[in-house]
Amino acid sequence: MLAYPPGMAPTRTRRPRRVEEISAGGLIVDRSGPFPRAALIARHDRRGTLRWSLPKGHIEPGETPEQAAEREIREETGIEGHVLAPLGIIDFWFMADSQRIHKTVHHFLLEADGGALSDADSEVDEVAWVPLSEVADRLAHEDERRLLDHLPADLGGPPIAGTDPA
């Protein structure tokens, strides 16, 4: 048997508990003005840097991803909208509270129907209308920027698969 000095005995490290999270959100676009614009949200990261992203949040029991996207966008931006098409799914891993979290986010393209831009949600530090042509430059995450490749042609991107570009 090996003897270790006091306080130096090896300890068993526990593997972090794995948690699955599923969320929904997306790009809500207002085409009522002279140019299309999208509502984005921003939060401060641990270093205090403001990071812009697409609104999103957890899917509640009984909700479809589309319903959750509409609700989360309304809660985080104040803008009402309806789903036009899927944009894609992003999944990633991160650590929080000693848990290894695998998050899957269903993203949709939504058309704004009304409401007023608001940062009243406690999880949001800022919200802004951004010209659609500037959204990619504003988004902090590369995986969200790649979703813009799936925009229909009439919004400045290639047609979404399965949609009629005419």
Secondary structure, 3 states (H helix, E strand, C coil): CCCCCCCCCCCCCCCCEEEEEEEEEEEEEECCCCCCEEEEEEEECCCCCEEEECCEEECCCCCCHHHHHHHHHHHHHCEEEEEEEEEEEEEEEEEECCEEEEEEEEEEEEEEEEECCCCCCCCCCEEEEEEHHHHHHHECCHHHHHHHHHCCHHHCCCCCCCCCCC
